[in-house]
Amino acid sequence: MGTKTISASDLRTNLSDALDAVNHDDILIVTRRGKKERAIVDLDKLEDLLAASNPDYLASIKDARESTEYFSHEEVFGRL
């Protein structure tokens, strides 16, 4: 697993490239004024981390991926 660091201002300027640089094994650390503030991880990696701390979460992800039930934007968010 690799760790990459980027400043918040560079992230704003290069968001697309920064997101492309994050793969399953990487964590992108975002800094503000030189201080580590946040982390960006691949969604699959996040699910792995959450599953490691809560096996029920992993089962809910599996069920959701196998489900054929889909919701429209309006069903989820209503009329905005």
C-alpha positions, 0 to 999 in steps of 0.5 A: 500500500502506498501513500501519496500526499497533495495539498488542498490547493493542488487538489482543487486545481488537479482534482481529476488527475488526483482521483485517477492516481488513487488505486486500490492500494493507495491512500491520498493524504490531503494537507492544509497549511502543511498539516495532514487533514484528510484522506482519499481512498479507493471505494473498494479499499474503503469497503474493505476497511469498513468490512474489517471492522464490521462483518455485517457491513460486508454482507449488506454490500454483497446483498446490495450488489446482487439486488435487482432493485434500483431507485430513481433519483427522485425516489432517493432525493425527492423533488429538489 
